[in-house]
Amino acid sequence: MQRVTIGAGDEIMNKIRVLIVDDSPFSQRLIKDALANSKYEVCGCAGTGGDGINQYRTLRPDVVTMDLTLPDMDGLECCREILTINPAIKIVVVSAMKDEAIITRGTAIGVKAFFQKPVKSEDLLSGLHNIIDAQQEGAADKEHFLEYFIAALKKNIVDMTGMDIIAMNHSAGPKSISHGLAVIIGITGSKQGRIMLDVSMSVAKEFANKLLGTDSVSDEDVINSIAEFANIIAGHSISQINNLLRDQEFEIRLTPPSILIGESVAVINPKMASNTITAQMDIGSLYMNVGFVGGK
Amino acid sequence: MTIMPQLGFQNIVKGKLSVGDQFVESKGITILVGLTDQLRGNIAYNMTEQTAMQIASKMMMGMPVASLDDLAQSAISELTNMVTGNAATSFEKEGLRVDISPPSLVVGEQFRAKVSSTKFIIVEMVVDSLLIELNIGLG
């Protein structure tokens, strides 16, 4: 989050920067007025969706307010575009329309809140307050999520292979170097991220043998069984998390796995804070890297 | 594609369309994006490191890119995010709800990737003479 520090006598205020996207200068003014004398500062106003996207890129505000009827594109489409640039951006819709269909569609795209014009200052401020504060909680949630992945990893290694885990280590870091075979599964929905299970080919072979109860396996079987194992770990973890947060209308989904074969290959996910869990077994180590977008 | 002109690329040509089997041989950089909900699969964007650097440079208004540093990596990731997101929006217009996962950038020498289906579609896109290979595995 970029913050502008304004010194006023002995008081220093960090303002949260807002970009207004609305084709009516009058509406822009109304929203600006609603945010006056608050911790929010309007850093830009855009009259079209295209301009909104460009200004987003240049200004990188913390929050975007979006009108739904723009001259060049649908407001929700503009939201989508900005969200694909930065999935962590907080976008709220401020529009004359506010019906169920819009709320459903908007929420699916990633819009955080909906306000109907003319928007009252206290409504806008409290609405934004909830969203911004939720982000602070988000950081705590991520730590919490990791626990589920760790639990699923532990349980399934033991249940599915019968092997004991000698040690488990945890480190935080953005980059992961593949050891030979890596399975990457995307996470999307209420939170976006990805899980990667990584292991050297030799450990993968031994692991597959244990999974299948055999003495020798073909390369294809190794790849398929590790991919399936990763799918199971991911599936168990997100099911638990979804159940836990069911009443918050929280749902995360998995994308199909993609597999990487190659040593010393760097896997990079910009804008993602991730954690690597190393599970040491007697046959060698298995690495699981889990990361989510959003929060620090 | 509607995204590329917005980023400053003039000439976009769809090249060869073919079918791949099993593995995508990486050209140097492969970016993986997952799709789920009503359309499930993976897209692997494949290109050489040189191409990636040139694309990053164009996206940053011609700023020279000498190596695939954090900024260049971020630019390329965002590109694939935008392209895939744009495609997802188009699908949505057709009534297909598609959700995408954040992109994973993979860099290395000689690696292969497997997308979600054994047989996959390979679409070559030539953008201002730069070749990006899209490997699309669905189902």
Interface residues (C-beta under 8 A of the other chain):
Chain A: I53 E77 R80 E81 L83 T84 I85 P87 A108 S178 I184 I185 G186 I187 T188 G189 Q192 G193 R194 M196 I223 R253 L254 T255 P256 P257 S258 I259 L260 I261 G262 E263 S264 V265 A266 V267 I268 N269 P270 K271 M272 V293
Chain B: Q6 F23 S26 T30 L32 V33 G34 L35 T36 D37 R40 G41 N42 A44 D70 Q73 S74 S77 E78 N81 M82 T84 G85 N86 T89 R97 D99 I100 S101 P102 P103 S104 L105 V106 V107 G108 E109 Q110 F111 R112 A113 K114 V115 S116 G137
